[in-house]
Amino acid sequence: MDEVVHTLRKIEENYKLFQQEEHTFIRALEQIREEAHELVKPVSNIAQVEFYKERNCYNSTDRRILNMFISICNDLRHLCHKLDKVHPGNCVTNSLVEKCKQLLNDSNDFTALRATHPHGVVNYLSLEEAKNRYEGVVSLIPIVLHTIKDWIYYSQWKKLCAVSHGHATCKKETPTSQTFPAGHFASQTSISNKHTVCFQDIDF
């Protein structure tokens, strides 16, 4: 589990650097899509970004920022495979991992994705056309990061509660996918006391 948390932190650090240049990322996609005469339809999947980089990208700055996006997506894929090995899995953790794998599939259509608070990734997409074209692609990484944190919180909750309260008690109190749907743990700012004790040693 420590290795998973460490890897996630490194990816988050890279993503923070990417966030600082997201305007460069959008500008690169705009220029490349104009070159490819594909400005009308939104950017729809990772494979499309890779295609643009290989076939229509002639600027070193554009290529660098597209590579950065693709590299973060690849790192997240590798991390998802680690999750399967670290935790034996149950209906909740398996569901979270599968969600991440689906989101990161090269051909998965992410045009409908919308990162919500506290992710401010689309604040600068002021024009409605820009939101329609790029809101999905800039929402992909924060949503996957969010979901992986859910996986870690839930896995640690199970582990810490088993140690603190004993298996039987933890089983009774364990949240289910219906009680805590994907996206719940990482987005909550306050949790009941009995759950907080299980999270207190998790540091991000």
Contact map, one row per residue, 1 for C-alpha under 8 A:
111110000000000000000000000000000000000000000000000000000000000000000000000000000000010000000000000000000000000000000000000000000000000000000000000000000000000000000000000000000000000000000000000000000000
111111000000000000000000000000000000000000000000000000000000000000000000000000000000000000000000000000000000000000000000000000000000000000000000000000000000000000000000000000000000000000000000000000000000
111111100000000000000000000000000000000000000000000000000000000000000000000000000000000000000000000000000000000000000000000000000000000000000000000000000000000000000000000000000000000000000000000000000000
111111110000000000000000000000000000000000000000000000000000000000000000000000100110000000000000000000000000000000000000000000000000000000000000000000000000000000000000000000000000000000000000000000000000
111111111000000000000000000000000000000000000000000000000000000000000000000000000000000000000000000000000000000000000000000000000000000000000000000000010000000000000000000000000000000000000000000000000001
011111111100000000000000000000000000000000000000000000000000000000000000000000000000000000000000000000000000000000000000000000000000000000000000000000000000000000000000000000000000000000000000000000000000
001111111110000000000000000000000000000000000000000000000000000000000000000000100000000000000000000000000000000000000000000000000000000000000000000000000000000000000000000000000000000000000000000000000000
000111111111000000000000000000000000000000000000000000000000000000000000000000100000000000000000000000000000000000000000000000000000000000000000100000000000000000000000000000000000000000000000000000000000
000011111111100000000000000000000000000000000000000000000000000000000000000000000000000000000000000000000000000000000000000000000000000000000000000000000000000000000000000000000000000000000000000000000001
000001111111110000000000000000000000000000000000000000000000000000000000000000000000000000000000000000000000000000000000000000000000000000000000000000000000000000000000000000000000000000000000000000000000
000000111111111000000000000000000000000000000000000000000000000000000001001100000000000000000000000000000000000000000000000000000000000000000000000000000000000000000000000000000000000000000000000000000000
000000011111111100000000000000000000000000000000000000000000000000000000000000000000000000000000000000000000000000000000000000000000000000000000100000000000000000000000000000000000000000000000000000000000
000000001111111110000000000000000000000000000000000000000000000000000000000000000000000000000000000000000000000000000000000000000000000000000000000000000000000000000000000000000000000000000000000000000000
000000000111111111000000000000000000000000000000000000000000000000000001000000000000000000000000000000000000000000000000000000000000000000000000000000000000000000000000000000000000000000000000000000000000
000000000011111111100000000000000000000000000000000000000000000000000001000000000000000000000000000000000000000000000000000000000000000000000000000000000000000000000000000000000000000000000000000000000000
000000000001111111110000000000000000000000000000000000000000000000000000000000000000000000000000000000000000000000000000000000000000000000000000000000000000000000000000000000000000000000000000000000000000
000000000000111111111000000000000000000000000000000000000000000000000000000000000000000000000000000000000000000000000000000000000000000000000000000000000000000000000000000000000000000000000000000000000000
000000000000011111111100000000000000000000000000000000000000000010011000000000000000000000000000000000000000000000000000000000000000000000000000000000000000000000000000000000000000000000000000000000000000
000000000000001111111100000000000000000000000000000000000000000000000000000000000000000000000000000000000000000000000000100000000000000000000000000000000000000000000000000000000000000000000000000000000000
000000000000000111111110000000000000000000000000000000000000000000000000000000000000000000000000000000000000000000000000000000000000000000000000000000000000000000000000000000000000000000000000000000000000
000000000000000011111111100000000000000000000000000000000000000010000000000000000000000000000000000000000000000000000000000000000000000000000000000000000000000000000000000000000000000000000000000000000000
000000000000000001111111110000000000000000000000000000000000000000000000000000000000000000000000000000000000000000000000000000000000000000000000000000000000000000000000000000000000000000000000000000000000
000000000000000000011111111000000000000000000000000000000000000000000000000000000000000000000000000000000000000000000000000100000000000000000000000000000000000000000000000000000000000000000000000000000000
000000000000000000001111111100000000000000000000000000000000010010000000000000000000000000000000000000000000000000000000000000000000000000000000000000000000000000000000000000000000000000000000000000000000
000000000000000000001111111110000000000000000000000000000000010011000000000000000000000000000000000000000000000000000000000000000000000000000000000000000000000000000000000000000000000000000000000000000000
000000000000000000000111111111000000000000000000000000000000000000000000000000000000000000000000000000000000000000000000000000000000010000000000000000000000000000000000000000000000000000000000000000000000
000000000000000000000011111111100000000000000000000000000000000000000000000000000000000000000000000000000000000000000000000000000000000000000000000000000000000000000000000000000000000000000000000000000000
000000000000000000000001111111110000000000000000000000000000010011000000000000000000000000000000000000000000000000000000000000000000000000000000000000000000000000000000000000000000000000000000000000000000
000000000000000000000000111111111000000000000000000000000000010000000000000000000000000000000000000000000000000000000000000000000000000000000000000000000000000000000000000000000000000000000000000000000000
000000000000000000000000011111111100001000000000000000000000000000000000000000000000000000000000000000000000000000000000000000000000000000000000000000000000000000000000000000000000000000000000000000000000
000000000000000000000000001111111110000000000000000000000000000000000000000000000000000000000000000000000000000000000000000000000000000000000000000000000000000000000000000000000000000000000000000000000000
000000000000000000000000000111111111000000000000000100011000000000000000000000000000000000000000000000000000000000000000000000000000000000000000000000000000000000000000000000000000000000000000000000000000
000000000000000000000000000011111111111000000000000100010000000000000000000000000000000000000000000000000000000000000000000000000000000000000000000000000000000000000000000000000000000000000000000000000000
000000000000000000000000000001111111111000000000000000000000000000000000000000000000000000000000000000000000000000000000000000000000000000000000000000000000000000000000000000000000000000000000000000000000
000000000000000000000000000000111111110000000000000000010000000000000000000000000000000000000000000000000000000000000000000000000000000000000000000000000000000000000000000000000000000000000000000000000000
000000000000000000000000000000011111110000000000000000010000000000000000000000000000000000000000000000000000000000000000000000000000000000000000000000000000000000000000000000000000000000000000000000000000
000000000000000000000000000000001111111000000000000000000000000000000000000000000000000000000000000000000000000000000000000000000000000000000000000000000000000000000000000000000000000000000000000000000000
000000000000000000000000000000001111111110000000000000000000000000000000000000000000000000000000000000000000000000000000000000000000000000000000000000000000000000000000000000000000000000000000000000000000
000000000000000000000000000001001100111111000000000000000000000000000000000000000000000000000000000000000000000000000000000000000000000000000000000000000000000000000000000000000000000000000000000000000000
000000000000000000000000000000000000011111000000000000000000000000000000000000000000000000000000000000000000000000000000000000000000100000000000000000000000000000000000000000000000000000000000000000000000
000000000000000000000000000000000000011111100000000000000000000000000000000000000000000000000000000000000000000000000000000000000000100000000000000000000000000000000000000000000000000000000000000000000000
000000000000000000000000000000000000001111110000000000000000000000000000000000000000000000000000000000000000001000000000000000000001110000000000000000000000000000000000000000000000000000000000000000000000
000000000000000000000000000000000000000011111001100000000000000000000000000000000000000000000000000000000000001000000000000000000000110110000000000000000000000000000000000000000000000000000000000000000000
000000000000000000000000000000000000000001111101000000000000000000000000000000000000000000000000000000000001111000000000000000000000000110000000000000000000000000000000000000000000000000000000000000000000
000000000000000000000000000000000000000000111111100000000000000000000000000000000000000000000000000000000111111000000000000000000000000010000000000000000000000000000000000000000000000000000000000000000000
000000000000000000000000000000000000000000011111110000000000000000000100000000000000000000000000000000011111000000000000000000000000000000000000000000000000000000000000000000000000000000000000000000000000
000000000000000000000000000000000000000000001111111000000000000000000000000000000000000000000000000000000110000000000000000000000000000000000000000000000000000000000000000000000000000000000000000000000000
000000000000000000000000000000000000000000111111111100000000000000000000000000000000000000000000000000000000000000000000000000000000000000000000000000000000000000000000000000000000000000000000000000000000
000000000000000000000000000000000000000000101111111110000000000001000100000000000000000000000000000000000000000000000000000000000000000000000000000000000000000000000000000000000000000000000000000000000000
000000000000000000000000000000000000000000000111111111000000000001000100000000000000000000000000000000000000000000000000000000000000000000000000000000000000000000000000000000000000000000000000000000000000
000000000000000000000000000000000000000000000011111111110000000000000000000000000000000000000000000000000000000000000000000000000000000000000000000000000000000000000000000000000000000000000000000000000000
000000000000000000000000000000011000000000000001111111111000000000000000000000000000000000000000000000000000000000000000000000000000000000000000000000000000000000000000000000000000000000000000000000000000
000000000000000000000000000000000000000000000000111111111000001001100000000000000000000000000000000000000000000000000000000000000000000000000000000000000000000000000000000000000000000000000000000000000000
000000000000000000000000000000000000000000000000011111111000000000000000000000000000000000000000000000000000000000000000000000000000000000000000000000000000000000000000000000000000000000000000000000000000
000000000000000000000000000000000000000000000000001111111000000000000000000000000000000000000000000000000000000000000000000000000000000000000000000000000000000000000000000000000000000000000000000000000000
000000000000000000000000000000011011000000000000001111111100000000000000000000000000000000000000000000000000000000000000000000000000000000000000000000000000000000000000000000000000000000000000000000000000
000000000000000000000000000000010000000000000000000111111110011000000000000000000000000000000000000000000000000000000000000000000000000000000000000000000000000000000000000000000000000000000000000000000000
000000000000000000000000000000000000000000000000000000011111011000000000000000000000000000000000000000000000000000000000000000000000000000000000000000000000000000000000000000000000000000000000000000000000
000000000000000000000000000000000000000000000000000000001111111000000000000000000000000000000000000000000000000000000000000000000000000000000000000000000000000000000000000000000000000000000000000000000000
000000000000000000000000000000000000000000000000000000000111111100000000000000000000000000000000000000000000000000000000000000000000000000000000000000000000000000000000000000000000000000000000000000000000
000000000000000000000000000000000000000000000000000000000011111110000000000000000000000000000000000000000000000000000000000000000000000000000000000000000000000000000000000000000000000000000000000000000000
000000000000000000000001100110000000000000000000000000001111111111000000000000000000000000000000000000000000000000000000000000000000000000000000000000000000000000000000000000000000000000000000000000000000
000000000000000000000000000000000000000000000000000010001111111111100000000000000000000000000000000000000000000000000000000000000000000000000000000000000000000000000000000000000000000000000000000000000000
000000000000000000000000000000000000000000000000000000000001111111110000000000000000000000000000000000000000000000000000000000000000000000000000000000000000000000000000000000000000000000000000000000000000
000000000000000001001001100100000000000000000000000000000000111111111000000000000000000000000000000000000000000000000000000000000000000000000000000000000000000000000000000000000000000000000000000000000000
000000000000000000000000100100000000000000000000110010000000011111111100000000000000000000000000000000000000000000000000000000000000000000000000000000000000000000000000000000000000000000000000000000000000
000000000000000000000000000000000000000000000000000010000000001111111110000000000000000000000000000000000000000000000000000000000000000000000000000000000000000000000000000000000000000000000000000000000000
000000000000000001000000000000000000000000000000000000000000000111111111000000000000000000000000000000000000000000000000000000000000000000000000000000000000000000000000000000000000000000000000000000000000
000000000000000001000000000000000000000000000000000000000000000011111111100000000000000000000000000000000000000000000000000000000000000000000000000000000000000000000000000000000000000000000000000000000000
000000000000000000000000000000000000000000000100110000000000000001111111110000000000000000000000000000000000000000000000000000000000000000000000000000000000000000000000000000000000000000000000000000000000
000000000000000000000000000000000000000000000000000000000000000000111111111000000000000000000000000000000000000000000000000000000000000000000000000000000000000000000000000000000000000000000000000000000000
000000000010011000000000000000000000000000000000000000000000000000011111111100000000000000000000000000000000000000000000000000000000000000001000000000000000000000000000000000000000000000000000000000000000
000000000000000000000000000000000000000000000000000000000000000000001111111110000000000000000000000000010000000000000000000000000000000000001000000000000000000000000000000000000000000000000000000000000000
000000000000000000000000000000000000000000000000000000000000000000000111111111000000000000000000000000000000000000000000000000000000000000000000000000000000000000000000000000000000000000000000000000000000
000000000010000000000000000000000000000000000000000000000000000000000011111111100000000000000000000000000000000000000000000000000000000000000000000000000000000000000000000000000000000000000000000000000000
000000000010000000000000000000000000000000000000000000000000000000000001111111110000000000000000000000010000000000000000000000000000000000000001000000000000000000000000000000000000000000000000000000000000
000000000000000000000000000000000000000000000000000000000000000000000000111111111000000000000000000110010000000000000000000000000000000000000000000000000000000000000000000000000000000000000000000000000000
000000000000000000000000000000000000000000000000000000000000000000000000011111111100000000000000000000000000000000000000000000000000000000000000000000000000000000000000000000000000000000000000000000000000
000100110000000000000000000000000000000000000000000000000000000000000000001111111110000000000000000000000000000000000000000000000000000000000000000000000000000000000000000000000000000000000000000000000000
000000000000000000000000000000000000000000000000000000000000000000000000000111111111000000000000100110000000000000000000000000000000000000000000000100000000000000000000000000000000000000000000000000000000
000000000000000000000000000000000000000000000000000000000000000000000000000011111111100000000000000000000000000000000000000000000000000000000000000000000000000000000000000000000000000000000000000000000000
000100000000000000000000000000000000000000000000000000000000000000000000000001111111110000000000000000000000000000000000000000000000000000000000000000000000000000000000000000000000000000000000000000000000
000100000000000000000000000000000000000000000000000000000000000000000000000000111111111000000000100000000000000000000000000000000000000000000000000000000000000000000000000000000000000000000000000000000000
000000000000000000000000000000000000000000000000000000000000000000000000000000011111111110000000100000000000000000000000000000000000000000000000000000000000000000000000000000000000000000000000000000000000
000000000000000000000000000000000000000000000000000000000000000000000000000000001111111100000000000000000000000000000000000000000000000000000000000000000000000000000000000000000000000000000000000000000000
100000000000000000000000000000000000000000000000000000000000000000000000000000000111111100000000000000000000000000000000000000000000000000000000000000000000000000000000000000000000000000000000000000000000
000000000000000000000000000000000000000000000000000000000000000000000000000000000011111110000000000000000000000000000000000000000000000000000000000000000010000000000000000000000000000000000000000000000000
000000000000000000000000000000000000000000000000000000000000000000000000000000000001111111000000000000000000000000000000000000000000000000000000000000000000000000000000000000000000000000000000000000000000
000000000000000000000000000000000000000000000000000000000000000000000000000000000001001111111100000000000000000000000000000000000000000000000000000000000000000000000000000000000000000000000000000000000000
000000000000000000000000000000000000000000000000000000000000000000000000000000000000000111111100000000000000000000000000000000000000000000000000000000000000000000000000000000000000000000000000000000000000
000000000000000000000000000000000000000000000000000000000000000000000000000000000000000011111110000000000000000000000000000000000000000000000000000000000000000000000000000000001000000000000000000000000000
000000000000000000000000000000000000000000000000000000000000000000000000000000000000000011111111000000000000000000000000000000000000000000000000000000000000000000000000000000011000000000000000000000000000
000000000000000000000000000000000000000000000000000000000000000000000000000000000000000011111111100000000000000000000000000000000000000000000000000000100110000000000000000000000000000000000000000000000000
000000000000000000000000000000000000000000000000000000000000000000000000000000000000000011111111110000000000000000000000000000000000000000000000000000000000000000000000000000000000000000000000000000000000
000000000000000000000000000000000000000000000000000000000000000000000000000000000000000000111111111000000000000000000000000000000000000000000000000000000000000000000000000000000000000000000000000000000000
000000000000000000000000000000000000000000000000000000000000000000000000000000000000000000011111111100000000000000000000000000000000000000000000001101100000000000000000000000000000010000000000000000000000
000000000000000000000000000000000000000000000000000000000000000000000000000000010011000000001111111110000000000000000000000000000000000000000000000100100000000000000000000000000000000000000000000000000000
000000000000000000000000000000000000000000000000000000000000000000000000000000000000000000000111111111000000000000000000000000000000000000000000000000000000000000000000000000000000000000000000000000000000
000000000000000000000000000000000000000000000000000000000000000000000000000000000000000000000011111111100000000000000000000000000000000000000000001000000000000000000000000000000000000000000000000000000000
000000000000000000000000000000000000000000000000000000000000000000000000000010010000000000000001111111110000000000000000000000000000000000000001001100000000000000000000000000000000000000000000000000000000
000000000000000000000000000000000000000000000000000000000000000000000000000010010000000000000000111111111000000000000000000000000000000000000000000000000000000000000000000000000000000000000000000000000000
000000000000000000000000000000000000000000000000000000000000000000000000000000000000000000000000011111111001000000000000000000000000000000000000000000000000000000000000000000000000000000000000000000000000
000000000000000000000000000000000000000000000000000000000000000000000000000000000000000000000000001111111001010000000000000000000000000000010001000000000000000000000000000000000000000000000000000000000000
000000000000000000000000000000000000000000000100000000000000000000000000100110000000000000000000000111111101000000000000000000000000000000000000000000000000000000000000000000000000000000000000000000000000
000000000000000000000000000000000000000000000100000000000000000000000000000000000000000000000000000011111111000000000000000000000000000000000000000000000000000000000000000000000000000000000000000000000000
000000000000000000000000000000000000000000001110000000000000000000000000000000000000000000000000000000011111000000000000000000000000000000000000000000000000000000000000000000000000000000000000000000000000
000000000000000000000000000000000000000000001110000000000000000000000000000000000000000000000000000000001111100000000000000000000000000000000000000000000000000000000000000000000000000000000000000000000000
000000000000000000000000000000000000000000011100000000000000000000000000000000000000000000000000000001111111110000000000000000000000000000000000000000000000000000000000000000000000000000000000000000000000
000000000000000000000000000000000000000000011000000000000000000000000000000000000000000000000000000000000011111100000000000000000000000000000000000000000000000000000000000000000000000000000000000000000000
000000000000000000000000000000000000000000011000000000000000000000000000000000000000000000000000000000100001111110000000000000000000000110010000000000000000000000000000000000000000000000000000000000000000
000000000000000000000000000000000000000001111000000000000000000000000000000000000000000000000000000000000000111110000000000000000001111110000000000000000000000000000000000000000000000000000000000000000000
000000000000000000000000000000000000000000000000000000000000000000000000000000000000000000000000000000000000111111000000000000000000000100000000000000000000000000000000000000000000000000000000000000000000
000000000000000000000000000000000000000000000000000000000000000000000000000000000000000000000000000000000000011111100000000000000000001110110000000000000000000000000000000000000000000000000000000000000000
000000000000000000000000000000000000000000000000000000000000000000000000000000000000000000000000000000000000000111110000000000000000001100100000000000000000000000000000000000000000000000000000000000000000
000000000000000000000000000000000000000000000000000000000000000000000000000000000000000000000000000000000000000011111011100000000000000000110110000000000000000000000000000000000000000000000000000000000000
000000000000000000000000000000000000000000000000000000000000000000000000000000000000000000000000000000000000000001111111000000000000000000000000000000000000000000000000000000000000000000000000000000000000
000000000000000000000000000000000000000000000000000000000000000000000000000000000000000000000000000000000000000000111111000000000000000000000000000000000000000000000000000000000000000000000000000000000000
000000000000000000000000000000000000000000000000000000000000000000000000000000000000000000000000000000000000000000011111000000000000000000000000000000000000000000000000000000000000000000000000000000000000
000000000000000000000000000000000000000000000000000000000000000000000000000000000000000000000000000000000000000000111111100000000000000000000100000000000000000000000000000000000000000000000000000000000000
000000000000000000000000000000000000000000000000000000000000000000000000000000000000000000000000000000000000000000111111111000000000000000000000000000000000000000000000000000000000000000000000000000000000
000000000000000000100000000000000000000000000000000000000000000000000000000000000000000000000000000000000000000000100011111100000000000001100000000000000000000000000000000000000000000000000000000000000000
000000000000000000000000000000000000000000000000000000000000000000000000000000000000000000000000000000000000000000000001111110000010001001100000000000000000000000000000000000000000000000000000000000000000
000000000000000000000000000000000000000000000000000000000000000000000000000000000000000000000000000000000000000000000001111111000000000000000000000000000000000000000000000000000000000000000000000000000000
000000000000000000000010000000000000000000000000000000000000000000000000000000000000000000000000000000000000000000000000111111000000000000000000000000000000000000000000000000000000000000000000000000000000
000000000000000000000000000000000000000000000000000000000000000000000000000000000000000000000000000000000000000000000000011111110110001000000000000000000000000000000000000000000000000000000000000000000000
000000000000000000000000000000000000000000000000000000000000000000000000000000000000000000000000000000000000000000000000001111110110000000000000000000000000000000000000000000000000000000000000000000000000
000000000000000000000000000000000000000000000000000000000000000000000000000000000000000000000000000000000000000000000000000011111110000000000000000000000000000000000000000000000000000000000000000000000000
000000000000000000000000000000000000000000000000000000000000000000000000000000000000000000000000000000000000000000000000000011111111000000000000000000000000000000000000000000000000000000000000000000000000
000000000000000000000000000000000000000000000000000000000000000000000000000000000000000000000000000000000000000000000000000000111111100000000000000000000000000000000000000000000000000000000000000000000000
000000000000000000000000000000000000000000000000000000000000000000000000000000000000000000000000000000000000000000000000000011111111111000000000000000000000000000000000000000000000000000000000000000000000
000000000000000000000000000000000000000000000000000000000000000000000000000000000000000000000000000000000000000000000000010011111111111000000000000000000000000000000000000000000000000000000000000000000000
000000000000000000000000000000000000000001000000000000000000000000000000000000000000000000000000000000000000001000000000000000011111111100000000000000000000000000000000000000000000000000000000000000000000
000000000000000000000000000000000000000111100000000000000000000000000000000000000000000000000000000000000000001000000000000000001111111100000000000000000000000000000000000000000000000000000000000000000000
000000000000000000000000010000000000000001100000000000000000000000000000000000000000000000000000000000000000001000000000000000000111111111000000000000000000000000000000000000000000000000000000000000000000
000000000000000000000000000000000000000000000000000000000000000000000000000000000000000000000000000000000000001011000000010010000111111111100000000000000000000000000000000000000000000000000000000000000000
000000000000000000000000000000000000000000110000000000000000000000000000000000000000000000000000000000000000011111000000000000000001111111110000000000000000000000000000000000000000000000000000000000000000
000000000000000000000000000000000000000000111000000000000000000000000000000000000000000000000000000000000000011010000000000000000000011111110000000000000000000000000000000000000000000000000000000000000000
000000000000000000000000000000000000000000000000000000000000000000000000000000000000000000000000000000000000000000000000110000000000011111111100000000000000000000000000000000000000000000000000000000000000
000000000000000000000000000000000000000000000000000000000000000000000000000000000000000000000000000000000000000011100000110000000000001111111110000000000000000000000000000000000000000000000000000000000000
000000000000000000000000000000000000000000000000000000000000000000000000000000000000000000000000000000100000010010100000000000000000000111111111000000000000000000000000000000000000000000000000000000000000
000000000000000000000000000000000000000000000000000000000000000000000001100000000000000000000000000000000000000000000000000000000000000001111111100000000000000000000000000000000000000000000000000000000000
000000000000000000000000000000000000000000000000000000000000000000000000000000000000000000000000000000000000000000100010000000000000000001111111110000000000000000000000000000000000000000000000000000000000
000000000000000000000000000000000000000000000000000000000000000000000000000000000000000000000000000000000000000000100000000000000000000000111111111000000000000000000000000000000000000000000000000000000000
000000000000000000000000000000000000000000000000000000000000000000000000000100000000000000000000000100100000000000000000000000000000000000011111111100000000000000000000000000000000000000000000000000000000
000000010001000000000000000000000000000000000000000000000000000000000000000000000000000000000000000000000000000000000000000000000000000000001111111110000000000000000000000000000000000000000000000000000000
000000000000000000000000000000000000000000000000000000000000000000000000000000000000000000000000000000000000000000000000000000000000000000000111111111000000000000000000000000000000001001100000000000000000
000000000000000000000000000000000000000000000000000000000000000000000000000000000000000000000001001100000000000000000000000000000000000000000011111111100000000000000000000000000000011001000000000000000000
000000000000000000000000000000000000000000000000000000000000000000000000000000010000000000000001100100000000000000000000000000000000000000000001111111110000000000000000000000000000000000000000000000000000
000000000000000000000000000000000000000000000000000000000000000000000000000000000000000000000000000000000000000000000000000000000000000000000000111111111000000000000000000000000000000011000000000000000000
000000000000000000000000000000000000000000000000000000000000000000000000000000000000000000000001000000000000000000000000000000000000000000000000011111111100000000000000000000000000011111000000000000000000
000000000000000000000000000000000000000000000000000000000000000000000000000000000000000000001001100000000000000000000000000000000000000000000000001111111110000000000000000000000000000000000000000000000000
000010000000000000000000000000000000000000000000000000000000000000000000000000000000000000000000000000000000000000000000000000000000000000000000000111111111000000000000000000000000000000000000000000000000
000000000000000000000000000000000000000000000000000000000000000000000000000000000000000000000000000000000000000000000000000000000000000000000000000011111111100000000000000000000000000011000000000000100100
000000000000000000000000000000000000000000000000000000000000000000000000000000000000000000001000000000000000000000000000000000000000000000000000000001111111110000000000000000000000000010000000000000000000
000000000000000000000000000000000000000000000000000000000000000000000000000000000000001000001000000000000000000000000000000000000000000000000000000000111111111000000000000000000000000000000000000000000000
000000000000000000000000000000000000000000000000000000000000000000000000000000000000000000000000000000000000000000000000000000000000000000000000000000011111111100000000000000000000000000000000000001100100
000000000000000000000000000000000000000000000000000000000000000000000000000000000000000000000000000000000000000000000000000000000000000000000000000000001111111110000000000000000000000000000000001001100000
000000000000000000000000000000000000000000000000000000000000000000000000000000000000000000000000000000000000000000000000000000000000000000000000000000000111111111000000010001000000000000000000000000000000
000000000000000000000000000000000000000000000000000000000000000000000000000000000000000000000000000000000000000000000000000000000000000000000000000000000011111111100000000000000000000000000000000000000000
000000000000000000000000000000000000000000000000000000000000000000000000000000000000000000000000000000000000000000000000000000000000000000000000000000000001111111110000000000000000000000000000000001100000
000000000000000000000000000000000000000000000000000000000000000000000000000000000000000000000000000000000000000000000000000000000000000000000000000000000000111111111110010000000000000000000000000001000000
000000000000000000000000000000000000000000000000000000000000000000000000000000000000000000000000000000000000000000000000000000000000000000000000000000000000011111111110110000000000000000000000000000000000
000000000000000000000000000000000000000000000000000000000000000000000000000000000000000000000000000000000000000000000000000000000000000000000000000000000000001111111110000000000000000000000000000000000000
000000000000000000000000000000000000000000000000000000000000000000000000000000000000000000000000000000000000000000000000000000000000000000000000000000000000000111111100000000000000000000000000000000000000
000000000000000000000000000000000000000000000000000000000000000000000000000000000000000000000000000000000000000000000000000000000000000000000000000000000000000011111111110000000000000000000000000000000000
000000000000000000000000000000000000000000000000000000000000000000000000000000000000000000000000000000000000000000000000000000000000000000000000000000000000000011111111110000000000000000000000000000000000
000000000000000000000000000000000000000000000000000000000000000000000000000000000000000000000000000000000000000000000000000000000000000000000000000000000000000011101111111000000000000000000000000000000000
000000000000000000000000000000000000000000000000000000000000000000000000000000000000000000000000000000000000000000000000000000000000000000000000000000000000000000001111111100000000000000000000000000000000
000000000000000000000000000000000000000000000000000000000000000000000000000000000000000000000000000000000000000000000000000000000000000000000000000000000000000001001111111110000000000000000000000000000000
000000000000000000000000000000000000000000000000000000000000000000000000000000000000000000000000000000000000000000000000000000000000000000000000000000000000010011001111111111000000000000000000000000000000
000000000000000000000000000000000000000000000000000000000000000000000000000000000000000000000000000000000000000000000000000000000000000000000000000000000000000000000011111111000000000000000000000000000000
000000000000000000000000000000000000000000000000000000000000000000000000000000000000000000000000000000000000000000000000000000000000000000000000000000000000000000000001111111000000000000000000000000000000
000000000000000000000000000000000000000000000000000000000000000000000000000000000000000000000000000000000000000000000000000000000000000000000000000000000000000000000000111111100000000000000000000000000000
000000000000000000000000000000000000000000000000000000000000000000000000000000000000000000000000000000000000000000000000000000000000000000000000000000000000010000000000011111110000000000000000000000000000
000000000000000000000000000000000000000000000000000000000000000000000000000000000000000000000000000000000000000000000000000000000000000000000000000000000000000000000000000011111111000000000000000000000000
000000000000000000000000000000000000000000000000000000000000000000000000000000000000000000010000000000000000000000000000000000000000000000000000000000000000000000000000000001111111100000000000000000000000
000000000000000000000000000000000000000000000000000000000000000000000000000000000000000000110000000000000000000000000000000000000000000000000000000000000000000000000000000000111111110000000000000000000000
000000000000000000000000000000000000000000000000000000000000000000000000000000000000000000000000000000000000000000000000000000000000000000000000000000000000000000000000000000111111100000000000000000000000
000000000000000000000000000000000000000000000000000000000000000000000000000000000000000000000000000000000000000000000000000000000000000000000000000000000000000000000000000000111111100000000000000000000000
000000000000000000000000000000000000000000000000000000000000000000000000000000000000000000000000000000000000000000000000000000000000000000000000000000000000000000000000000000111111110110000000000000000000
000000000000000000000000000000000000000000000000000000000000000000000000000000000000000000000000000000000000000000000000000000000000000000000000000000000000000000000000000000011111111100000000000000000000
000000000000000000000000000000000000000000000000000000000000000000000000000000000000000000000001000000000000000000000000000000000000000000000000001001000000000000000000000000001001111110000000000000000000
000000000000000000000000000000000000000000000000000000000000000000000000000000000000000000000000000000000000000000000000000000000000000000000000011001000000000000000000000000000000111111100000000000000000
000000000000000000000000000000000000000000000000000000000000000000000000000000000000000000000000000000000000000000000000000000000000000000000000000001000000000000000000000000000001111111110000000000000000
000000000000000000000000000000000000000000000000000000000000000000000000000000000000000000000000000000000000000000000000000000000000000000000000000011001100000000000000000000000001011111110000000000000000
000000000000000000000000000000000000000000000000000000000000000000000000000000000000000000000000000000000000000000000000000000000000000000000000011011001000000000000000000000000000001111110000000000000000
000000000000000000000000000000000000000000000000000000000000000000000000000000000000000000000000000000000000000000000000000000000000000000000000010000000000000000000000000000000000001111111000000000000000
000000000000000000000000000000000000000000000000000000000000000000000000000000000000000000000000000000000000000000000000000000000000000000000000000000000000000000000000000000000000000111111110000000000000
000000000000000000000000000000000000000000000000000000000000000000000000000000000000000000000000000000000000000000000000000000000000000000000000000000000000000000000000000000000000000000111110000000000000
000000000000000000000000000000000000000000000000000000000000000000000000000000000000000000000000000000000000000000000000000000000000000000000000000000000000000000000000000000000000000000011111000000000000
000000000000000000000000000000000000000000000000000000000000000000000000000000000000000000000000000000000000000000000000000000000000000000000000000000000000000000000000000000000000000000011111101100000000
000000000000000000000000000000000000000000000000000000000000000000000000000000000000000000000000000000000000000000000000000000000000000000000000000000000000000000000000000000000000000000000111111100000000
000000000000000000000000000000000000000000000000000000000000000000000000000000000000000000000000000000000000000000000000000000000000000000000000000000000000000000000000000000000000000000000011111110000000
000000000000000000000000000000000000000000000000000000000000000000000000000000000000000000000000000000000000000000000000000000000000000000000000000000000000000000000000000000000000000000000001111111000000
000000000000000000000000000000000000000000000000000000000000000000000000000000000000000000000000000000000000000000000000000000000000000000000000000000000000100000000000000000000000000000000011111111100000
000000000000000000000000000000000000000000000000000000000000000000000000000000000000000000000000000000000000000000000000000000000000000000000000000000000000000000000000000000000000000000000011111111110000
000000000000000000000000000000000000000000000000000000000000000000000000000000000000000000000000000000000000000000000000000000000000000000000000000000000000000000000000000000000000000000000000111111110000
000000000000000000000000000000000000000000000000000000000000000000000000000000000000000000000000000000000000000000000000000000000000000000000000000000000001100110000000000000000000000000000000011111111000
000000000000000000000000000000000000000000000000000000000000000000000000000000000000000000000000000000000000000000000000000000000000000000000000000000001001100100000000000000000000000000000000001111111100
000000000000000000000000000000000000000000000000000000000000000000000000000000000000000000000000000000000000000000000000000000000000000000000000000000000000000000000000000000000000000000000000000111111110
000000000000000000000000000000000000000000000000000000000000000000000000000000000000000000000000000000000000000000000000000000000000000000000000000000000000000000000000000000000000000000000000000001111110
000000000000000000000000000000000000000000000000000000000000000000000000000000000000000000000000000000000000000000000000000000000000000000000000000000001001000000000000000000000000000000000000000000111111
000000000000000000000000000000000000000000000000000000000000000000000000000000000000000000000000000000000000000000000000000000000000000000000000000000000000000000000000000000000000000000000000000000011111
000010001000000000000000000000000000000000000000000000000000000000000000000000000000000000000000000000000000000000000000000000000000000000000000000000000000000000000000000000000000000000000000000000000111
